[in-house]
């Protein structure tokens, strides 16, 4: 049984679901909580995923407590009905933590895809850091995307024989999405064929409000100083994100605020960008495979491998830091190439295969 509830989870679990469905060794049961409804549905449609169970949890003003309670309640009904041999969850959402807890309550083994990411700071990011730590405490199999993730798990005394370094399934997903003949209406609005396209995403709870305003204002000032730069900002549907985005960017020439992108559109726009500014976790993993430098609009990252490899640079939300680092990448070709050609530390596109091999070995040996 695979369980997921948000757009990023769906993207990263899709290669695993597809591999399970193609295998004669497994019967795949897909459960979605719809912690995010509209954005989840986009991914389900794009990849022709058909959930066996859909909790349809999302409601206006939902709290973390609401999500956790309802996932626990619904999973308590579904698990006895399906009687899975293994429940697979992904990453660090409230769906992930609650589904793992529900499986534990019924003594069903949990496999944690993207296990072992850490900032070691309880409230940064919130609630993701504790969600993933709790999930790893409940898990039986750990699918760590990198050696660093494995070492984090070992530091917490998780059994080494139950940890498998797989690479990140986000890299697998790119094989399904990026095409040469991609077209999108926003690209038609960019008249300069030589423009340097900046793809910007920003939505995390800790950045909403004033931190986001500072970061977007810094980007606006760089655009004003660099006439060959264009910005595409797919603005998250959160009212707080929409409010700041329009207050800062409305009326600014060469900045294009668009609706949130479906995954195929996002991956293809990322592939056509010059560089990316983001506070997203998944984008930090995807961009190196596309040869795109990333300025991370966060003070910490649970993906330090990219910083070490040189594909990512932490800039936080300090306007001066953002302007300095962004301007350097736009004007210094050597610096840009160093980041663009740095090795991708997040995998080779075969993570789902390794996960199935580990599942076969574990379940076959029970």
Secondary structure as GFF3:
##gff-version 3
##sequence-region A 1 366
A	DSSP	beta_strand	2	4	.	.	.	ID=ss1
A	DSSP	alpha_helix	7	22	.	.	.	ID=ss2
A	DSSP	beta_strand	30	32	.	.	.	ID=ss3
A	DSSP	alpha_helix	38	46	.	.	.	ID=ss4
A	DSSP	beta_strand	53	54	.	.	.	ID=ss5
A	DSSP	alpha_helix	64	82	.	.	.	ID=ss6
A	DSSP	beta_strand	87	90	.	.	.	ID=ss7
A	DSSP	alpha_helix	94	105	.	.	.	ID=ss8
A	DSSP	beta_strand	110	115	.	.	.	ID=ss9
A	DSSP	alpha_helix	128	138	.	.	.	ID=ss10
A	DSSP	beta_strand	141	144	.	.	.	ID=ss11
A	DSSP	alpha_helix	147	155	.	.	.	ID=ss12
A	DSSP	three_ten_helix	160	162	.	.	.	ID=ss13
A	DSSP	beta_strand	163	165	.	.	.	ID=ss14
A	DSSP	alpha_helix	169	174	.	.	.	ID=ss15
A	DSSP	alpha_helix	185	188	.	.	.	ID=ss16
A	DSSP	beta_strand	196	201	.	.	.	ID=ss17
A	DSSP	three_ten_helix	205	207	.	.	.	ID=ss18
A	DSSP	alpha_helix	210	225	.	.	.	ID=ss19
A	DSSP	beta_strand	229	235	.	.	.	ID=ss20
A	DSSP	alpha_helix	239	249	.	.	.	ID=ss21
A	DSSP	beta_strand	255	259	.	.	.	ID=ss22
A	DSSP	alpha_helix	263	271	.	.	.	ID=ss23
A	DSSP	beta_strand	275	278	.	.	.	ID=ss24
A	DSSP	alpha_helix	281	290	.	.	.	ID=ss25
A	DSSP	beta_strand	293	296	.	.	.	ID=ss26
A	DSSP	alpha_helix	304	309	.	.	.	ID=ss27
A	DSSP	beta_strand	312	314	.	.	.	ID=ss28
A	DSSP	alpha_helix	319	331	.	.	.	ID=ss29
A	DSSP	alpha_helix	333	340	.	.	.	ID=ss30
A	DSSP	alpha_helix	351	364	.	.	.	ID=ss31
###
